[in-house]
Amino acid sequence: MLEVRFNQQLSVDARGRVTLPARLKAALDTHRVYSLVFIAHEGRIRGYTPKDFTERVEGPLAANDSFDPYEDEKQLLRLGSASEVDVDRQGRLVLPAELRELVALGEKITMISLLDRIEIWSTAEFQAAWKAAQARRDTLGGAGG
């Protein structure tokens, strides 16, 4: 995405406002990116720069036959919750209520950077997913993490 790495616990106020991590805000400013595109995905929110969203999410879908019922459903699930949100000068944005409701996002969130995107989880869900992934890795005898 913007070659910035973070894992940070944040708060969402009653209006859905979040102050972005300083590293992310600085990277957005450097690259002159003033908005992010968010979608609901499997219990969390994924966020992309508009350019990355076009290339990595919309682009692959546009290459498929939208009249195919399976492809039509894929487009609905991936793009149906899409919202482009402006980032203000203080590095804050408002997460749309519809997205927050779709993923049951509360006041305490964890925002992480992953390769081409950021993800926003409820902190409790993030901690549970992290522990489950570690347990799977340990059961399979994998390394890393």
N, CA and C atoms as an extended XYZ file, in Angstrom:
435
Properties=species:S:1:pos:R:3:atomname:S:1:resname:S:1:resid:I:1 pbc="F F F"
N         0.849       -1.186        0.000 N   MET     1
C         0.000        0.000        0.000 CA  MET     1
C         0.885        1.236        0.000 C   MET     1
N         1.320        1.667        1.147 N   LEU     2
C         2.158        2.858        1.239 CA  LEU     2
C         3.481        2.565        1.930 C   LEU     2
N         3.835        1.296        2.016 N   GLU     3
C         5.085        0.881        2.660 CA  GLU     3
C         5.195        1.425        4.085 C   GLU     3
N         4.117        1.256        4.824 N   VAL     4
C         4.085        1.662        6.221 CA  VAL     4
C         3.595        0.459        7.023 C   VAL     4
N         4.212        0.244        8.181 N   ARG     5
C         3.884       -0.930        8.975 CA  ARG     5
C         3.465       -0.523       10.379 C   ARG     5
N         2.319       -1.068       10.822 N   PHE     6
C         1.849       -0.749       12.168 CA  PHE     6
C         0.806       -1.762       12.595 C   PHE     6
N         0.625       -1.831       13.881 N   ASN     7
C        -0.431       -2.591       14.540 CA  ASN     7
C        -0.766       -1.737       15.748 C   ASN     7
N        -1.936       -1.114       15.724 N   GLN     8
C        -2.230       -0.148       16.770 CA  GLN     8
C        -3.679       -0.265       17.238 C   GLN     8
N        -3.857       -0.203       18.543 N   GLN     9
C        -5.196       -0.161       19.114 CA  GLN     9
C        -5.649        1.297       19.146 C   GLN     9
N        -6.882        1.514       18.683 N   LEU    10
C        -7.432        2.859       18.581 CA  LEU    10
C        -8.855        2.869       19.125 C   LEU    10
N        -9.401        4.057       19.248 N   SER    11
C       -10.784        4.210       19.693 CA  SER    11
C       -11.616        4.849       18.595 C   SER    11
N       -12.882        4.472       18.559 N   VAL    12
C       -13.856        5.061       17.640 CA  VAL    12
C       -14.824        5.853       18.500 C   VAL    12
N       -15.046        7.114       18.166 N   ASP    13
C       -15.986        7.899       18.974 CA  ASP    13
C       -17.423        7.618       18.536 C   ASP    13
N       -18.368        8.248       19.184 N   ALA    14
C       -19.791        7.984       18.943 CA  ALA    14
C       -20.217        8.291       17.504 C   ALA    14
N       -19.503        9.187       16.845 N   ARG    15
C       -19.830        9.530       15.454 CA  ARG    15
C       -19.058        8.700       14.436 C   ARG    15
N       -18.238        7.757       14.933 N   GLY    16
C       -17.490        6.894       14.024 CA  GLY    16
C       -16.136        7.444       13.624 C   GLY    16
N       -15.676        8.495       14.304 N   ARG    17
C       -14.376        9.092       13.968 CA  ARG    17
C       -13.227        8.289       14.562 C   ARG    17
N       -12.171        8.188       13.776 N   VAL    18
C       -10.943        7.502       14.180 CA  VAL    18
C        -9.772        8.396       13.790 C   VAL    18
N        -8.811        8.508       14.688 N   THR    19
C        -7.562        9.192       14.352 CA  THR    19
C        -6.576        8.135       13.878 C   THR    19
N        -6.068        8.314       12.672 N   LEU    20
C        -5.165        7.326       12.077 CA  LEU    20
C        -3.821        7.299       12.803 C   LEU    20
N        -3.145        6.143       12.784 N   PRO    21
C        -1.786        6.096       13.330 CA  PRO    21
C        -0.902        7.132       12.624 C   PRO    21
N         0.014        7.736       13.376 N   ALA    22
C         0.872        8.795       12.837 CA  ALA    22
C         1.651        8.338       11.607 C   ALA    22
N         2.146        7.105       11.614 N   ARG    23
C         2.902        6.598       10.453 CA  ARG    23
C         2.032        6.566        9.194 C   ARG    23
N         0.788        6.130        9.351 N   LEU    24
C        -0.114        6.074        8.205 CA  LEU    24
C        -0.435        7.476        7.711 C   LEU    24
N        -0.735        8.376        8.620 N   LYS    25
C        -1.029        9.770        8.245 CA  LYS    25
C         0.143       10.389        7.501 C   LYS    25
N         1.363       10.172        7.988 N   ALA    26
C         2.553       10.717        7.323 CA  ALA    26
C         2.712       10.137        5.922 C   ALA    26
N         2.488        8.827        5.774 N   ALA    27
C         2.616        8.193        4.453 CA  ALA    27
C         1.553        8.713        3.493 C   ALA    27
N         0.332        8.885        3.980 N   LEU    28
C        -0.725        9.444        3.129 CA  LEU    28
C        -0.352       10.851        2.672 C   LEU    28
N         0.143       11.669        3.590 N   ASP    29
C         0.558       13.028        3.238 CA  ASP    29
C         1.682       13.016        2.205 C   ASP    29
N         2.682       12.168        2.421 N   THR    30
C         3.821       12.090        1.498 CA  THR    30
C         3.368       11.728        0.087 C   THR    30
N         2.415       10.806       -0.007 N   HIS    31
C         1.935       10.339       -1.308 CA  HIS    31
C         0.736       11.138       -1.821 C   HIS    31
N         0.372       12.169       -1.081 N   ARG    32
C        -0.761       13.021       -1.450 CA  ARG    32
C        -2.040       12.225       -1.677 C   ARG    32
N        -2.302       11.349       -0.739 N   VAL    33
C        -3.534       10.554       -0.738 CA  VAL    33
C        -4.431       11.147        0.344 C   VAL    33
N        -5.632       11.564       -0.048 N   TYR    34
C        -6.505       12.270        0.872 CA  TYR    34
C        -7.802       11.516        1.181 C   TYR    34
N        -7.867       10.266        0.723 N   SER    35
C        -9.028        9.437        1.033 CA  SER    35
C        -8.613        7.976        1.032 C   SER    35
N        -9.445        7.146        1.633 N   LEU    36
C        -9.253        5.701        1.639 CA  LEU    36
C       -10.579        5.053        1.253 C   LEU    36
N       -10.501        3.896        0.616 N   VAL    37
C       -11.693        3.150        0.241 CA  VAL    37
C       -11.799        1.954        1.173 C   VAL    37
N       -12.960        1.818        1.807 N   PHE    38
C       -13.189        0.745        2.776 CA  PHE    38
C       -14.262       -0.206        2.273 C   PHE    38
N       -14.062       -1.497        2.579 N   ILE    39
C       -15.073       -2.513        2.314 CA  ILE    39
C       -15.161       -3.428        3.531 C   ILE    39
N       -16.330       -4.024        3.725 N   ALA    40
C       -16.502       -5.045        4.757 CA  ALA    40
C       -16.017       -6.365        4.174 C   ALA    40
N       -15.249       -7.106        4.984 N   HIS    41
C       -14.739       -8.397        4.516 CA  HIS    41
C       -14.565       -9.332        5.705 C   HIS    41
N       -15.397      -10.360        5.766 N   GLU    42
C       -15.277      -11.421        6.755 CA  GLU    42
C       -15.057      -10.923        8.187 C   GLU    42
N       -15.946      -10.047        8.626 N   GLY    43
C       -15.913       -9.599       10.015 CA  GLY    43
C       -14.937       -8.486       10.322 C   GLY    43
N       -14.366       -7.898        9.299 N   ARG    44
C       -13.460       -6.770        9.512 CA  ARG    44
C       -13.616       -5.799        8.345 C   ARG    44
N       -12.960       -4.662        8.463 N   ILE    45
C       -12.987       -3.662        7.392 CA  ILE    45
C       -11.615       -3.626        6.747 C   ILE    45
N       -11.600       -3.693        5.433 N   ARG    46
C       -10.359       -3.536        4.686 CA  ARG    46
C       -10.334       -2.140        4.089 C   ARG    46
N        -9.155       -1.505        4.124 N   GLY    47
C        -9.000       -0.170        3.577 CA  GLY    47
C        -7.866       -0.120        2.576 C   GLY    47
N        -8.094        0.603        1.485 N   TYR    48
C        -7.126        0.717        0.401 CA  TYR    48
C        -7.011        2.182       -0.016 C   TYR    48
N        -5.880        2.544       -0.591 N   THR    49
C        -5.827        3.826       -1.280 CA  THR    49
C        -6.738        3.685       -2.496 C   THR    49
N        -7.278        4.781       -3.013 N   PRO    50
C        -8.134        4.658       -4.197 CA  PRO    50
C        -7.426        3.946       -5.366 C   PRO    50
N        -6.155        4.235       -5.551 N   LYS    51
C        -5.400        3.593       -6.637 CA  LYS    51
C        -5.292        2.082       -6.413 C   LYS    51
N        -4.932        1.681       -5.205 N   ASP    52
C        -4.822        0.248       -4.906 CA  ASP    52
C        -6.177       -0.443       -5.011 C   ASP    52
N        -7.243        0.227       -4.603 N   PHE    53
C        -8.572       -0.362       -4.694 CA  PHE    53
C        -8.935       -0.622       -6.152 C   PHE    53
N        -8.677        0.355       -6.998 N   THR    54
C        -8.975        0.195       -8.422 CA  THR    54
C        -8.174       -0.955       -9.020 C   THR    54
N        -6.881       -1.014       -8.702 N   GLU    55
C        -6.010       -2.035       -9.284 CA  GLU    55
C        -6.239       -3.426       -8.703 C   GLU    55
N        -6.392       -3.528       -7.394 N   ARG    56
C        -6.383       -4.846       -6.740 CA  ARG    56
C        -7.765       -5.430       -6.459 C   ARG    56
N        -8.764       -4.583       -6.367 N   VAL    57
C       -10.100       -5.088       -6.056 CA  VAL    57
C       -11.015       -4.968       -7.277 C   VAL    57
N       -11.191       -3.766       -7.785 N   GLU    58
C       -12.091       -3.573       -8.918 CA  GLU    58
C       -11.544       -4.156      -10.214 C   GLU    58
N       -10.246       -3.972      -10.453 N   GLY    59
C        -9.651       -4.438      -11.706 CA  GLY    59
C        -9.880       -5.911      -11.993 C   GLY    59
N        -9.524       -6.795      -11.066 N   PRO    60
C        -9.758       -8.220      -11.319 CA  PRO    60
C       -11.237       -8.558      -11.533 C   PRO    60
N       -12.126       -7.859      -10.848 N   LEU    61
C       -13.556       -8.124      -11.026 CA  LEU    61
C       -14.053       -7.641      -12.379 C   LEU    61
N       -13.513       -6.532      -12.855 N   ALA    62
C       -13.942       -5.976      -14.138 CA  ALA    62
C       -13.603       -6.896      -15.306 C   ALA    62
N       -12.595       -7.731      -15.128 N   ALA    63
C       -12.184       -8.644      -16.200 CA  ALA    63
C       -13.128       -9.834      -16.338 C   ALA    63
N       -14.038      -10.021      -15.368 N   ASN    64
C       -14.947      -11.161      -15.380 CA  ASN    64
C       -16.302      -10.779      -15.956 C   ASN    64
N       -17.075      -11.764      -16.359 N   ASP    65
C       -18.402      -11.573      -16.936 CA  ASP    65
C       -19.401      -11.218      -15.835 C   ASP    65
N       -19.838       -9.973      -15.792 N   SER    66
C       -20.755       -9.543      -14.734 CA  SER    66
C       -22.163      -10.105      -14.914 C   SER    66
N       -22.430      -10.765      -16.042 N   PHE    67
C       -23.730      -11.395      -16.241 CA  PHE    67
C       -23.746      -12.839      -15.739 C   PHE    67
N       -22.600      -13.358      -15.390 N   ASP    68
C       -22.514      -14.676      -14.766 CA  ASP    68
C       -22.994      -14.517      -13.327 C   ASP    68
N       -23.995      -15.292      -12.881 N   PRO    69
C       -24.531      -15.108      -11.525 CA  PRO    69
C       -23.476      -15.218      -10.426 C   PRO    69
N       -22.509      -16.112      -10.575 N   TYR    70
C       -21.446      -16.251       -9.574 CA  TYR    70
C       -20.587      -14.991       -9.532 C   TYR    70
N       -20.214      -14.480      -10.702 N   GLU    71
C       -19.396      -13.264      -10.761 CA  GLU    71
C       -20.179      -12.057      -10.256 C   GLU    71
N       -21.464      -12.018      -10.581 N   ASP    72
C       -22.317      -10.927      -10.117 CA  ASP    72
C       -22.373      -10.915       -8.584 C   ASP    72
N       -22.477      -12.084       -8.000 N   GLU    73
C       -22.502      -12.187       -6.538 CA  GLU    73
C       -21.166      -11.773       -5.930 C   GLU    73
N       -20.063      -12.171       -6.576 N   LYS    74
C       -18.736      -11.759       -6.099 CA  LYS    74
C       -18.615      -10.236       -6.101 C   LYS    74
N       -19.089       -9.612       -7.177 N   GLN    75
C       -19.029       -8.151       -7.241 CA  GLN    75
C       -19.861       -7.522       -6.137 C   GLN    75
N       -21.055       -8.070       -5.907 N   LEU    76
C       -21.912       -7.541       -4.851 CA  LEU    76
C       -21.225       -7.642       -3.497 C   LEU    76
N       -20.660       -8.802       -3.194 N   LEU    77
C       -20.039       -8.997       -1.882 CA  LEU    77
C       -18.782       -8.163       -1.703 C   LEU    77
N       -18.016       -7.970       -2.759 N   ARG    78
C       -16.773       -7.192       -2.625 CA  ARG    78
C       -16.995       -5.694       -2.740 C   ARG    78
N       -17.915       -5.295       -3.590 N   LEU    79
C       -18.070       -3.860       -3.861 CA  LEU    79
C       -19.317       -3.244       -3.231 C   LEU    79
N       -20.249       -4.077       -2.805 N   GLY    80
C       -21.517       -3.575       -2.285 CA  GLY    80
C       -21.395       -2.742       -1.026 C   GLY    80
N       -20.317       -2.926       -0.282 N   SER    81
C       -20.133       -2.141        0.944 CA  SER    81
C       -19.079       -1.040        0.780 C   SER    81
N       -18.568       -0.869       -0.421 N   ALA    82
C       -17.461        0.074       -0.645 CA  ALA    82
C       -17.868        1.516       -0.331 C   ALA    82
N       -16.996        2.181        0.407 N   SER    83
C       -17.185        3.597        0.737 CA  SER    83
C       -15.841        4.298        0.665 C   SER    83
N       -15.780        5.383       -0.094 N   GLU    84
C       -14.565        6.199       -0.116 CA  GLU    84
C       -14.734        7.288        0.941 C   GLU    84
N       -13.742        7.379        1.830 N   VAL    85
C       -13.822        8.255        2.992 CA  VAL    85
C       -12.651        9.232        2.969 C   VAL    85
N       -12.952       10.503        3.157 N   ASP    86
C       -11.908       11.527        3.196 CA  ASP    86
C       -11.164       11.494        4.525 C   ASP    86
N        -9.875       11.784        4.445 N   VAL    87
C        -9.028       11.932        5.636 CA  VAL    87
C        -8.828       13.434        5.841 C   VAL    87
N        -9.144       13.934        7.034 N   ASP    88
C        -8.993       15.372        7.258 CA  ASP    88
C        -7.540       15.740        7.566 C   ASP    88
N        -7.262       17.006        7.724 N   ARG    89
C        -5.886       17.481        7.930 CA  ARG    89
C        -5.270       16.994        9.231 C   ARG    89
N        -6.101       16.654       10.196 N   GLN    90
C        -5.591       16.142       11.464 CA  GLN    90
C        -5.379       14.625       11.429 C   GLN    90
N        -5.651       14.000       10.284 N   GLY    91
C        -5.471       12.553       10.162 CA  GLY    91
C        -6.623       11.757       10.724 C   GLY    91
N        -7.811       12.336       10.677 N   ARG    92
C        -9.003       11.639       11.158 CA  ARG    92
C        -9.910       11.308        9.983 C   ARG    92
N       -10.709       10.281       10.186 N   LEU    93
C       -11.733        9.946        9.206 CA  LEU    93
C       -12.940        9.413        9.948 C   LEU    93
N       -14.055        9.350        9.242 N   VAL    94
C       -15.283        8.807        9.811 CA  VAL    94
C       -15.578        7.487        9.109 C   VAL    94
N       -15.586        6.412        9.888 N   LEU    95
C       -15.963        5.107        9.349 CA  LEU    95
C       -17.483        5.086        9.208 C   LEU    95
N       -17.986        4.819        8.003 N   PRO    96
C       -19.439        4.833        7.808 CA  PRO    96
C       -20.159        3.875        8.757 C   PRO    96
N       -21.294        4.320        9.271 N   ALA    97
C       -22.078        3.512       10.207 CA  ALA    97
C       -22.442        2.162        9.611 C   ALA    97
N       -22.755        2.126        8.312 N   GLU    98
C       -23.136        0.864        7.668 CA  GLU    98
C       -22.002       -0.149        7.752 C   GLU    98
N       -20.787        0.290        7.524 N   LEU    99
C       -19.639       -0.614        7.611 CA  LEU    99
C       -19.418       -1.074        9.045 C   LEU    99
N       -19.508       -0.139        9.980 N   ARG   100
C       -19.327       -0.501       11.383 CA  ARG   100
C       -20.363       -1.530       11.821 C   ARG   100
N       -21.585       -1.371       11.353 N   GLU   101
C       -22.646       -2.326       11.694 CA  GLU   101
C       -22.408       -3.676       11.035 C   GLU   101
N       -21.999       -3.684        9.772 N   LEU   102
C       -21.771       -4.943        9.053 CA  LEU   102
C       -20.751       -5.836        9.742 C   LEU   102
N       -19.750       -5.225       10.364 N   VAL   103
C       -18.692       -6.030       10.999 CA  VAL   103
C       -18.745       -5.961       12.528 C   VAL   103
N       -19.827       -5.407       13.056 N   ALA   104
C       -20.025       -5.296       14.511 CA  ALA   104
C       -18.838       -4.639       15.192 C   ALA   104
N       -18.427       -3.501       14.653 N   LEU   105
C       -17.291       -2.763       15.193 CA  LEU   105
C       -17.745       -1.893       16.355 C   LEU   105
N       -17.043       -2.000       17.458 N   GLY   106
C       -17.367       -1.201       18.637 CA  GLY   106
C       -16.419       -0.041       18.805 C   GLY   106
N       -16.243        0.376       20.048 N   GLU   107
C       -15.420        1.542       20.370 CA  GLU   107
C       -13.927        1.234       20.323 C   GLU   107
N       -13.527        0.023       20.683 N   LYS   108
C       -12.114       -0.360       20.697 CA  LYS   108
C       -11.782       -1.166       19.444 C   LYS   108
N       -10.841       -0.646       18.656 N   ILE   109
C       -10.465       -1.306       17.407 CA  ILE   109
C        -8.952       -1.534       17.353 C   ILE   109
N        -8.570       -2.446       16.494 N   THR   110
C        -7.162       -2.648       16.174 CA  THR   110
C        -7.018       -2.414       14.674 C   THR   110
N        -6.101       -1.525       14.311 N   MET   111
C        -5.820       -1.235       12.909 CA  MET   111
C        -4.427       -1.769       12.604 C   MET   111
N        -4.335       -2.559       11.527 N   ILE   112
C        -3.053       -3.135       11.138 CA  ILE   112
C        -2.797       -2.872        9.661 C   ILE   112
N        -1.530       -2.900        9.293 N   SER   113
C        -1.162       -2.801        7.883 CA  SER   113
C        -0.807       -4.200        7.390 C   SER   113
N        -1.282       -4.526        6.200 N   LEU   114
C        -1.003       -5.815        5.571 CA  LEU   114
C        -0.744       -5.599        4.085 C   LEU   114
N         0.499       -5.732        3.676 N   LEU   115
C         0.883       -5.674        2.272 CA  LEU   115
C         0.217       -4.550        1.491 C   LEU   115
N        -0.958       -4.795        0.897 N   ASP   116
C        -1.590       -3.822        0.011 CA  ASP   116
C        -2.779       -3.111        0.640 C   ASP   116
N        -2.944       -3.239        1.975 N   ARG   117
C        -4.140       -2.691        2.590 CA  ARG   117
C        -3.930       -2.470        4.089 C   ARG   117
N        -4.923       -1.811        4.685 N   ILE   118
C        -5.020       -1.800        6.135 CA  ILE   118
C        -6.256       -2.621        6.487 C   ILE   118
N        -6.294       -3.109        7.708 N   GLU   119
C        -7.486       -3.792        8.193 CA  GLU   119
C        -7.862       -3.210        9.538 C   GLU   119
N        -9.169       -3.130        9.759 N   ILE   120
C        -9.711       -2.619       11.008 CA  ILE   120
C       -10.578       -3.724       11.601 C   ILE   120
N       -10.207       -4.142       12.787 N   TRP   121
C       -10.892       -5.213       13.508 CA  TRP   121
C       -11.416       -4.670       14.832 C   TRP   121
N       -12.453       -5.312       15.358 N   SER   122
C       -12.745       -5.075       16.769 CA  SER   122
C       -11.539       -5.673       17.494 C   SER   122
N       -11.071       -5.033       18.534 N   THR   123
C        -9.874       -5.511       19.229 CA  THR   123
C       -10.064       -6.933       19.741 C   THR   123
N       -11.229       -7.242       20.276 N   ALA   124
C       -11.476       -8.593       20.784 CA  ALA   124
C       -11.401       -9.627       19.660 C   ALA   124
N       -11.977       -9.314       18.498 N   GLU   125
C       -11.941      -10.239       17.355 CA  GLU   125
C       -10.516      -10.407       16.834 C   GLU   125
N        -9.754       -9.326       16.802 N   PHE   126
C        -8.370       -9.421       16.343 CA  PHE   126
C        -7.563      -10.337       17.265 C   PHE   126
N        -7.705      -10.134       18.573 N   GLN   127
C        -6.956      -10.956       19.526 CA  GLN   127
C        -7.350      -12.426       19.411 C   GLN   127
N        -8.626      -12.712       19.220 N   ALA   128
C        -9.079      -14.096       19.062 CA  ALA   128
C        -8.536      -14.708       17.770 C   ALA   128
N        -8.550      -13.948       16.680 N   ALA   129
C        -8.034      -14.450       15.394 CA  ALA   129
C        -6.531      -14.697       15.483 C   ALA   129
N        -5.819      -13.807       16.159 N   TRP   130
C        -4.368      -13.957       16.329 CA  TRP   130
C        -4.050      -15.238       17.099 C   TRP   130
N        -4.764      -15.440       18.201 N   LYS   131
C        -4.534      -16.643       19.010 CA  LYS   131
C        -4.885      -17.910       18.234 C   LYS   131
N        -5.968      -17.880       17.474 N   ALA   132
C        -6.359      -19.047       16.674 CA  ALA   132
C        -5.315      -19.350       15.607 C   ALA   132
N        -4.783      -18.312       14.965 N   ALA   133
C        -3.747      -18.511       13.943 CA  ALA   133
C        -2.475      -19.083       14.564 C   ALA   133
N        -2.107      -18.587       15.740 N   GLN   134
C        -0.925      -19.125       16.427 CA  GLN   134
C        -1.131      -20.589       16.803 C   GLN   134
N        -2.316      -20.929       17.288 N   ALA   135
C        -2.608      -22.314       17.673 CA  ALA   135
C        -2.563      -23.233       16.461 C   ALA   135
N        -3.115      -22.793       15.325 N   ARG   136
C        -3.048      -23.587       14.088 CA  ARG   136
C        -1.611      -23.805       13.656 C   ARG   136
N        -0.831      -22.739       13.711 N   ARG   137
C         0.574      -22.837       13.324 CA  ARG   137
C         1.310      -23.809       14.241 C   ARG   137
N         1.079      -23.706       15.541 N   ASP   138
C         1.742      -24.600       16.500 CA  ASP   138
C         1.318      -26.048       16.298 C   ASP   138
N         0.049      -26.267       16.003 N   THR   139
C        -0.457      -27.620       15.769 CA  THR   139
C         0.192      -28.226       14.528 C   THR   139
N         0.406      -27.426       13.517 N   LEU   140
C         1.000      -27.914       12.265 CA  LEU   140
C         2.524      -27.935       12.326 C   LEU   140
N         3.086      -27.447       13.417 N   GLY   141
C         4.542      -27.438       13.565 CA  GLY   141
C         5.236      -26.394       12.726 C   GLY   141
N         4.496      -25.340       12.345 N   GLY   142
C         5.075      -24.294       11.504 CA  GLY   142
C         5.961      -23.349       12.277 C   GLY   142
N         6.721      -22.594       11.553 N   ALA   143
C         7.618      -21.610       12.157 CA  ALA   143
C         7.109      -20.214       11.801 C   ALA   143
N         7.715      -19.237       12.403 N   GLY   144
C         7.400      -17.854       12.087 CA  GLY   144
C         6.409      -17.262       13.069 C   GLY   144
N         6.160      -15.965       12.883 N   GLY   145
C         5.164      -15.276       13.680 CA  GLY   145
C         5.703      -14.870       14.966 C   GLY   145
